[in-house]
Amino acid sequence: MPALLTELLPVKVLLMAKDAATPRMQCMEVWGGNTQVERSLELTGLDMWVYSKPHGGAPAGGDIHYVSACGSGRVTRILVADVSGHGETVAELASFLRSLIHRYVNYIDQTSLVQRVNARFCDHLGNGQFATALVATFFAPTRTLTLSNAGHPPPLLYRKRERVWEYLRADPESKRRRPGDMPLGIAVDIPYSLRSVRLEPGDLVLCYTDSLIEMGSGLSGMAGMEGLLALVQRMPMDSLQDFIPRLLKAAEAEHHVTLGDDDDVTLVLMHSTGGPSYAPFVQQALGLGRFLRALVSRGAKALPVPWPEWSIPNTLGGMIPYFNRFWRPGQD
């Protein structure tokens, strides 16, 4: 029985000043929004750094970011969206996304989530508005990261073994499918492909919004995707804690800009730390009780019930590493 989400913890729990350790997301949390933030998080199998700054010093912007962890910590979901426009429309969409991620927090397969998000954006966006988005799900037992890209700049992947950055694009076979992966809010019946990649310990994934590839003017020109790739490749990898601040500083110096003046800027850096550091069987055994609590408390919290995804990987996810060791001795 998979562990199930019961409640949302207040954001202030994560925003407390850290002392000896980075705050750890656990016990069924959904965190994020569209306001300014600079925060590090610890999840099962992942360390994460989130930076978001609305343009022009505004209290909230058009970039939306969310991170969620299921009850057992096996499933981590990351969403980064760039909505055209600002103000009340974006705030409403941010609230909707929090509720929807709550609903699907225990799903490994993110197809239903992406389809629901697109349908809702089609209902609420108008006058040529749209949103690009990147949805990622990290499944700790297999260290698998699954991505869906809705017209968003592709994330960057760093392989520690090769010490090389590259863009994490769609699989080649996805080109033979019907047209899809368009920005959210364009049409309801849009197919979104999935790209899965296994992260080895030490690998990194960097998600970002388009301000990083559209920065620059005058002689320096626009940074573009190739410019961003060249920039991150030159970045030293000795300290991940301040990787994002150093990257932003280097980008501003190279292109003679101040990021955040004209557009929102958001970055999410994920670092694969290796195997899970939890007791999977104990956590999953508590799932039924958490689900019953969710049924009782759903009315008071006005949140949808986080129904489980009844799939073999989700139900038996805690056993997968042990099966892997049995069939492939010596491999983690």
C-alpha positions as a Markdown table, in Angstrom:
| # | Residue | x | y | z |
|---|---|---|---|---|
| 1 | Met | 0.0 | 0.0 | 0.0 |
| 2 | Pro | 1.6 | 3.3 | -1.0 |
| 3 | Ala | 1.9 | 6.1 | 1.5 |
| 4 | Leu | -0.6 | 8.8 | 0.9 |
| 5 | Leu | -0.7 | 12.6 | 1.4 |
| 6 | Thr | -2.9 | 13.8 | 4.2 |
| 7 | Glu | -2.3 | 17.6 | 4.5 |
| 8 | Leu | -0.3 | 20.6 | 3.4 |
| 9 | Leu | 2.1 | 21.9 | 5.9 |
| 10 | Pro | 2.5 | 25.7 | 6.2 |
| 11 | Val | 5.2 | 27.2 | 4.0 |
| 12 | Lys | 6.8 | 28.8 | 7.0 |
| 13 | Val | 7.9 | 25.3 | 8.1 |
| 14 | Leu | 10.3 | 25.3 | 5.1 |
| 15 | Leu | 11.2 | 29.0 | 5.3 |
| 16 | Met | 12.7 | 28.8 | 8.8 |
| 17 | Ala | 16.3 | 29.8 | 9.0 |
| 18 | Lys | 18.4 | 26.7 | 8.7 |
| 19 | Asp | 21.2 | 26.1 | 11.2 |
| 20 | Ala | 23.1 | 22.8 | 11.0 |
| 21 | Ala | 21.1 | 21.1 | 8.2 |
| 22 | Thr | 19.1 | 22.0 | 5.2 |
| 23 | Pro | 15.3 | 21.7 | 5.8 |
| 24 | Arg | 14.1 | 18.2 | 4.7 |
| 25 | Met | 10.8 | 17.9 | 2.9 |
| 26 | Gln | 9.0 | 14.9 | 4.3 |
| 27 | Cys | 5.7 | 13.8 | 5.8 |
| 28 | Met | 3.6 | 14.8 | 2.8 |
| 29 | Glu | 4.4 | 18.4 | 1.8 |
| 30 | Val | 3.6 | 20.6 | -1.2 |
| 31 | Trp | 5.6 | 23.8 | -1.3 |
| 32 | Gly | 6.0 | 26.7 | -3.7 |
| 33 | Gly | 4.1 | 29.6 | -5.3 |
| 34 | Asn | 4.9 | 32.6 | -7.5 |
| 35 | Thr | 6.7 | 34.9 | -5.1 |
| 36 | Gln | 10.3 | 35.6 | -4.4 |
| 37 | Val | 12.3 | 32.8 | -2.8 |
| 38 | Glu | 15.8 | 31.4 | -2.4 |
| 39 | Arg | 15.8 | 28.1 | -0.6 |
| 40 | Ser | 17.5 | 24.7 | -0.4 |
| 41 | Leu | 15.6 | 21.5 | 0.3 |
| 42 | Glu | 16.4 | 18.0 | 1.1 |
| 43 | Leu | 14.4 | 15.1 | -0.3 |
| 44 | Thr | 14.8 | 11.3 | -0.5 |
| 45 | Gly | 17.5 | 10.8 | -3.1 |
| 46 | Leu | 17.7 | 14.5 | -4.0 |
| 47 | Asp | 19.1 | 17.7 | -2.8 |
| 48 | Met | 17.4 | 20.8 | -4.3 |
| 49 | Trp | 18.0 | 24.5 | -4.6 |
| 50 | Val | 15.1 | 26.8 | -5.7 |
| 51 | Tyr | 15.5 | 30.5 | -6.7 |
| 52 | Ser | 12.7 | 32.7 | -8.0 |
| 53 | Lys | 12.6 | 36.4 | -8.4 |
| 54 | Pro | 9.5 | 38.3 | -9.9 |
| 55 | His | 10.5 | 41.1 | -12.3 |
| 56 | Gly | 10.9 | 44.7 | -11.2 |
| 57 | Gly | 10.7 | 43.9 | -7.5 |
| 58 | Ala | 7.0 | 42.9 | -7.7 |
| 59 | Pro | 5.7 | 40.8 | -4.8 |
| 60 | Ala | 4.6 | 38.1 | -7.2 |
| 61 | Gly | 5.2 | 37.3 | -10.8 |
| 62 | Gly | 4.3 | 35.0 | -13.7 |
| 63 | Asp | 6.8 | 32.2 | -12.8 |
| 64 | Ile | 5.3 | 29.4 | -10.8 |
| 65 | His | 7.3 | 26.8 | -9.0 |
| 66 | Tyr | 6.2 | 23.8 | -6.9 |
| 67 | Val | 7.9 | 20.9 | -5.2 |
| 68 | Ser | 6.0 | 18.0 | -3.5 |
| 69 | Ala | 6.9 | 14.9 | -1.7 |
| 70 | Cys | 4.5 | 11.9 | -1.1 |
| 71 | Gly | 4.1 | 10.4 | 2.3 |
| 72 | Ser | 6.9 | 7.8 | 2.0 |
| 73 | Gly | 9.2 | 10.2 | 0.3 |
| 74 | Arg | 9.6 | 7.9 | -2.7 |
| 75 | Val | 7.9 | 10.3 | -5.2 |
| 76 | Thr | 9.1 | 13.9 | -5.6 |
| 77 | Arg | 7.4 | 16.1 | -8.1 |
| 78 | Ile | 8.8 | 19.4 | -9.5 |
| 79 | Leu | 6.8 | 21.9 | -11.6 |
| 80 | Val | 8.1 | 25.1 | -13.2 |
| 81 | Ala | 5.7 | 27.2 | -15.3 |
| 82 | Asp | 6.1 | 30.6 | -17.0 |
| 83 | Val | 2.7 | 32.2 | -17.4 |
| 84 | Ser | 2.2 | 35.1 | -19.8 |
| 85 | Gly | 0.9 | 38.0 | -17.8 |
| 86 | His | 0.9 | 38.7 | -14.1 |
| 87 | Gly | -1.5 | 39.6 | -11.3 |
| 88 | Glu | -4.7 | 37.9 | -10.2 |
| 89 | Thr | -4.8 | 35.4 | -13.1 |
| 90 | Val | -1.4 | 34.0 | -12.2 |
| 91 | Ala | -2.3 | 34.0 | -8.5 |
| 92 | Glu | -5.5 | 32.0 | -9.2 |
| 93 | Leu | -3.5 | 29.5 | -11.4 |
| 94 | Ala | -0.9 | 29.1 | -8.7 |
| 95 | Ser | -3.6 | 28.2 | -6.1 |
| 96 | Phe | -5.1 | 25.8 | -8.6 |
| 97 | Leu | -1.8 | 24.1 | -9.3 |
| 98 | Arg | -1.1 | 23.6 | -5.6 |
| 99 | Ser | -4.4 | 21.8 | -5.2 |
| 100 | Leu | -3.9 | 19.7 | -8.3 |
| 101 | Ile | -0.4 | 18.6 | -7.3 |
| 102 | His | -1.9 | 17.7 | -3.9 |
| 103 | Arg | -4.4 | 15.5 | -5.8 |
| 104 | Tyr | -1.7 | 13.7 | -7.8 |
| 105 | Val | 1.1 | 13.7 | -5.3 |
| 106 | Asn | 1.1 | 9.9 | -5.0 |
| 107 | Tyr | 1.1 | 9.3 | -8.7 |
| 108 | Ile | 4.4 | 8.2 | -10.4 |
| 109 | Asp | 2.8 | 8.5 | -13.9 |
| 110 | Gln | 2.4 | 12.2 | -14.4 |
| 111 | Thr | 0.3 | 12.0 | -17.6 |
| 112 | Ser | -3.0 | 12.6 | -15.9 |
| 113 | Leu | -1.5 | 15.6 | -14.0 |
| 114 | Val | -0.2 | 17.3 | -17.2 |
| 115 | Gln | -3.5 | 16.8 | -19.0 |
| 116 | Arg | -5.5 | 18.2 | -16.2 |
| 117 | Val | -3.2 | 21.2 | -15.9 |
| 118 | Asn | -3.6 | 21.9 | -19.6 |
| 119 | Ala | -7.4 | 21.6 | -19.5 |
| 120 | Arg | -7.6 | 24.1 | -16.6 |
| 121 | Phe | -5.3 | 26.5 | -18.3 |
| 122 | Cys | -7.5 | 26.4 | -21.4 |
| 123 | Asp | -10.5 | 27.3 | -19.3 |
| 124 | His | -8.9 | 30.2 | -17.5 |
| 125 | Leu | -6.4 | 31.8 | -20.0 |
| 126 | Gly | -7.7 | 34.0 | -22.7 |
| 127 | Asn | -6.7 | 36.9 | -25.0 |
| 128 | Gly | -3.8 | 35.0 | -26.4 |
| 129 | Gln | -2.4 | 34.0 | -23.0 |
| 130 | Phe | -0.5 | 30.7 | -22.6 |
| 131 | Ala | 2.0 | 29.1 | -20.3 |
| 132 | Thr | 5.1 | 27.0 | -20.8 |
| 133 | Ala | 5.8 | 24.4 | -18.2 |
| 134 | Leu | 8.1 | 21.6 | -17.2 |
| 135 | Val | 6.8 | 18.8 | -15.0 |
| 136 | Ala | 9.2 | 16.3 | -13.5 |
| 137 | Thr | 8.8 | 13.3 | -11.3 |
| 138 | Phe | 11.6 | 11.7 | -9.4 |
| 139 | Phe | 11.1 | 8.1 | -8.2 |
| 140 | Ala | 13.6 | 7.4 | -5.5 |
| 141 | Pro | 13.7 | 3.6 | -5.5 |
| 142 | Thr | 15.0 | 3.5 | -9.1 |
| 143 | Arg | 16.5 | 7.1 | -9.2 |
| 144 | Thr | 14.4 | 7.7 | -12.3 |
| 145 | Leu | 13.5 | 11.3 | -13.4 |
| 146 | Thr | 10.5 | 11.5 | -15.8 |
| 147 | Leu | 9.9 | 14.8 | -17.7 |
| 148 | Ser | 7.0 | 16.3 | -19.6 |
| 149 | Asn | 7.7 | 19.5 | -21.5 |
| 150 | Ala | 5.0 | 21.9 | -22.5 |
| 151 | Gly | 6.8 | 24.3 | -24.8 |
| 152 | His | 9.3 | 25.1 | -22.1 |
| 153 | Pro | 13.1 | 25.5 | -22.5 |
| 154 | Pro | 14.6 | 22.0 | -22.0 |
| 155 | Pro | 16.5 | 21.4 | -18.7 |
| 156 | Leu | 20.2 | 20.9 | -18.5 |
| 157 | Leu | 21.6 | 17.6 | -17.4 |
| 158 | Tyr | 25.1 | 17.2 | -15.9 |
| 159 | Arg | 26.7 | 13.8 | -15.8 |
| 160 | Lys | 29.3 | 13.6 | -13.0 |
| 161 | Arg | 31.1 | 10.7 | -14.6 |
| 162 | Glu | 31.7 | 12.6 | -17.9 |
| 163 | Arg | 31.7 | 16.1 | -16.3 |
| 164 | Val | 29.7 | 17.4 | -19.2 |
| 165 | Trp | 26.4 | 19.4 | -19.4 |
| 166 | Glu | 23.9 | 18.7 | -22.1 |
| 167 | Tyr | 20.3 | 19.5 | -22.9 |
| 168 | Leu | 17.7 | 17.0 | -21.8 |
| 169 | Arg | 15.5 | 16.9 | -24.8 |
| 170 | Ala | 12.6 | 14.6 | -25.9 |
| 171 | Asp | 13.4 | 11.1 | -27.0 |
| 172 | Pro | 14.0 | 10.7 | -30.8 |
| 173 | Glu | 10.9 | 8.5 | -31.2 |
| 174 | Ser | 8.7 | 11.3 | -29.8 |
| 175 | Lys | 9.2 | 13.1 | -33.2 |
| 176 | Arg | 7.2 | 10.4 | -34.9 |
| 177 | Arg | 4.1 | 11.0 | -32.7 |
| 178 | Arg | 1.3 | 13.4 | -33.5 |
| 179 | Pro | 2.1 | 17.0 | -32.8 |
| 180 | Gly | 2.2 | 17.7 | -29.1 |
| 181 | Asp | 4.2 | 19.2 | -26.2 |
| 182 | Met | 2.7 | 22.6 | -27.0 |
| 183 | Pro | 2.4 | 25.4 | -24.3 |
| 184 | Leu | -0.5 | 25.1 | -21.9 |
| 185 | Gly | -3.7 | 26.8 | -22.8 |
| 186 | Ile | -3.4 | 26.4 | -26.6 |
| 187 | Ala | -5.8 | 23.5 | -27.0 |
| 188 | Val | -7.4 | 20.9 | -24.7 |
| 189 | Asp | -6.5 | 17.7 | -26.6 |
| 190 | Ile | -2.8 | 18.0 | -26.7 |
| 191 | Pro | -0.6 | 14.9 | -26.2 |
| 192 | Tyr | 2.4 | 15.3 | -24.0 |
| 193 | Ser | 5.3 | 12.9 | -24.2 |
| 194 | Leu | 7.4 | 11.5 | -21.4 |
| 195 | Arg | 11.1 | 11.4 | -21.2 |
| 196 | Ser | 12.7 | 9.2 | -18.5 |
| 197 | Val | 16.4 | 9.3 | -17.4 |
| 198 | Arg | 18.2 | 7.4 | -14.6 |
| 199 | Leu | 20.2 | 9.7 | -12.4 |
| 200 | Glu | 23.5 | 8.4 | -11.0 |
| 201 | Pro | 24.8 | 9.8 | -7.7 |
| 202 | Gly | 26.3 | 13.2 | -8.3 |
| 203 | Asp | 24.3 | 14.0 | -11.5 |
| 204 | Leu | 22.6 | 17.4 | -11.7 |
| 205 | Val | 19.5 | 18.7 | -13.5 |
| 206 | Leu | 18.9 | 22.4 | -13.9 |
| 207 | Cys | 15.4 | 23.7 | -14.8 |
| 208 | Tyr | 15.0 | 27.4 | -15.6 |
| 209 | Thr | 12.7 | 29.9 | -17.3 |
| 210 | Asp | 13.4 | 31.8 | -20.5 |
| 211 | Ser | 14.9 | 34.9 | -18.9 |
| 212 | Leu | 18.2 | 33.0 | -18.9 |
| 213 | Ile | 18.3 | 32.4 | -22.7 |
| 214 | Glu | 16.7 | 35.8 | -23.6 |
| 215 | Met | 19.0 | 38.0 | -21.6 |
| 216 | Gly | 21.6 | 40.2 | -23.3 |
| 217 | Ser | 21.6 | 43.2 | -25.6 |
| 218 | Gly | 24.0 | 45.3 | -27.6 |
| 219 | Leu | 27.3 | 43.7 | -28.7 |
| 220 | Ser | 26.7 | 40.7 | -26.4 |
| 221 | Gly | 23.5 | 39.7 | -28.1 |
| 222 | Met | 21.0 | 37.2 | -26.8 |
| 223 | Ala | 22.4 | 34.4 | -24.7 |
| 224 | Gly | 20.3 | 31.7 | -26.4 |
| 225 | Met | 20.4 | 28.0 | -25.5 |
| 226 | Glu | 24.0 | 27.5 | -26.8 |
| 227 | Gly | 25.2 | 30.5 | -24.8 |
| 228 | Leu | 23.6 | 29.2 | -21.6 |
| 229 | Leu | 25.1 | 25.7 | -22.2 |
| 230 | Ala | 28.6 | 27.2 | -22.7 |
| 231 | Leu | 28.2 | 29.3 | -19.5 |
| 232 | Val | 27.2 | 26.4 | -17.2 |
| 233 | Gln | 29.9 | 24.3 | -18.7 |
| 234 | Arg | 32.5 | 26.8 | -17.5 |
| 235 | Met | 31.0 | 27.0 | -14.0 |
| 236 | Pro | 33.2 | 25.3 | -11.3 |
| 237 | Met | 31.5 | 22.4 | -9.5 |
| 238 | Asp | 33.2 | 22.7 | -6.2 |
| 239 | Ser | 30.2 | 24.1 | -4.3 |
| 240 | Leu | 26.6 | 23.3 | -5.2 |
| 241 | Gln | 25.2 | 25.4 | -2.3 |
| 242 | Asp | 26.0 | 28.6 | -4.2 |
| 243 | Phe | 25.9 | 27.3 | -7.7 |
| 244 | Ile | 22.8 | 29.3 | -8.7 |
| 245 | Pro | 24.0 | 32.7 | -7.3 |
| 246 | Arg | 27.3 | 32.2 | -9.0 |
| 247 | Leu | 25.6 | 31.3 | -12.3 |
| 248 | Leu | 23.4 | 34.4 | -12.1 |
| 249 | Lys | 26.3 | 36.6 | -11.3 |
| 250 | Ala | 28.3 | 35.2 | -14.2 |
| 251 | Ala | 25.4 | 35.6 | -16.6 |
| 252 | Glu | 24.8 | 39.2 | -15.6 |
| 253 | Ala | 28.5 | 40.0 | -16.0 |
| 254 | Glu | 28.8 | 38.4 | -19.4 |
| 255 | His | 25.7 | 40.0 | -20.9 |
| 256 | His | 25.7 | 43.3 | -19.0 |
| 257 | Val | 22.2 | 42.8 | -17.6 |
| 258 | Thr | 20.5 | 42.6 | -14.2 |
| 259 | Leu | 18.3 | 39.6 | -14.2 |
| 260 | Gly | 14.8 | 40.3 | -12.8 |
| 261 | Asp | 14.6 | 43.8 | -14.1 |
| 262 | Asp | 12.5 | 43.0 | -17.2 |
| 263 | Asp | 11.3 | 39.5 | -16.7 |
| 264 | Asp | 10.8 | 36.9 | -13.9 |
| 265 | Val | 13.6 | 34.5 | -13.3 |
| 266 | Thr | 13.3 | 31.1 | -11.8 |
| 267 | Leu | 15.9 | 28.2 | -11.4 |
| 268 | Val | 15.6 | 24.8 | -9.8 |
| 269 | Leu | 18.8 | 22.7 | -9.4 |
| 270 | Met | 18.4 | 19.0 | -8.5 |
| 271 | His | 21.3 | 16.9 | -7.2 |
| 272 | Ser | 21.1 | 13.1 | -7.1 |
| 273 | Thr | 22.5 | 11.9 | -3.8 |
| 274 | Gly | 22.1 | 8.2 | -4.4 |
| 275 | Gly | 20.1 | 5.6 | -2.6 |
| 276 | Pro | 17.1 | 6.3 | -0.3 |
| 277 | Ser | 17.7 | 7.0 | 3.4 |
| 278 | Tyr | 14.4 | 5.8 | 4.7 |
| 279 | Ala | 12.7 | 2.6 | 5.7 |
| 280 | Pro | 10.4 | 1.9 | 2.7 |
| 281 | Phe | 8.4 | -0.9 | 4.2 |
| 282 | Val | 7.6 | 1.0 | 7.4 |
| 283 | Gln | 6.6 | 4.1 | 5.5 |
| 284 | Gln | 4.4 | 2.2 | 3.1 |
| 285 | Ala | 2.7 | 0.3 | 5.9 |
| 286 | Leu | 1.5 | 3.6 | 7.3 |
| 287 | Gly | -0.1 | 4.5 | 4.0 |
| 288 | Leu | -3.6 | 3.2 | 4.8 |
| 289 | Gly | -3.9 | 5.1 | 8.0 |
| 290 | Arg | -2.8 | 8.3 | 6.3 |
| 291 | Phe | -5.3 | 7.8 | 3.6 |
| 292 | Leu | -8.1 | 7.3 | 6.1 |
| 293 | Arg | -7.1 | 10.6 | 7.8 |
| 294 | Ala | -7.2 | 12.3 | 4.5 |
| 295 | Leu | -10.8 | 11.2 | 3.9 |
| 296 | Val | -11.8 | 12.5 | 7.3 |
| 297 | Ser | -10.0 | 15.9 | 7.0 |
| 298 | Arg | -10.7 | 16.7 | 3.3 |
| 299 | Gly | -13.8 | 18.8 | 4.1 |
| 300 | Ala | -12.1 | 21.0 | 6.7 |
| 301 | Lys | -9.1 | 21.6 | 4.5 |
| 302 | Ala | -11.1 | 22.0 | 1.2 |
| 303 | Leu | -8.5 | 19.9 | -0.6 |
| 304 | Pro | -9.1 | 17.0 | -3.0 |
| 305 | Val | -8.4 | 13.5 | -1.7 |
| 306 | Pro | -5.0 | 12.3 | -2.9 |
| 307 | Trp | -6.1 | 8.9 | -4.3 |
| 308 | Pro | -3.3 | 6.4 | -4.9 |
| 309 | Glu | -2.1 | 5.3 | -8.3 |
| 310 | Trp | -2.7 | 1.6 | -8.3 |
| 311 | Ser | 0.3 | 0.5 | -10.4 |
| 312 | Ile | 2.9 | -2.1 | -9.7 |
| 313 | Pro | 5.8 | 0.4 | -9.4 |
| 314 | Asn | 3.9 | 2.6 | -7.0 |
| 315 | Thr | 2.5 | -0.2 | -4.8 |
| 316 | Leu | 5.8 | -2.2 | -4.7 |
| 317 | Gly | 8.2 | 0.7 | -5.2 |
| 318 | Gly | 9.9 | 0.1 | -1.9 |
| 319 | Met | 10.8 | -3.4 | -3.0 |
| 320 | Ile | 12.3 | -2.5 | -6.4 |
| 321 | Pro | 15.9 | -1.8 | -5.1 |
| 322 | Tyr | 15.9 | -5.2 | -3.4 |
| 323 | Phe | 14.8 | -7.0 | -6.5 |
| 324 | Asn | 17.5 | -5.2 | -8.5 |
| 325 | Arg | 20.1 | -6.4 | -6.1 |
| 326 | Phe | 18.8 | -9.9 | -6.3 |
| 327 | Trp | 18.9 | -10.0 | -10.1 |
| 328 | Arg | 21.9 | -7.8 | -10.6 |
| 329 | Pro | 24.2 | -8.5 | -7.6 |
| 330 | Gly | 26.7 | -5.7 | -6.9 |
| 331 | Gln | 24.6 | -3.0 | -8.5 |
| 332 | Asp | 22.8 | -0.3 | -6.5 |
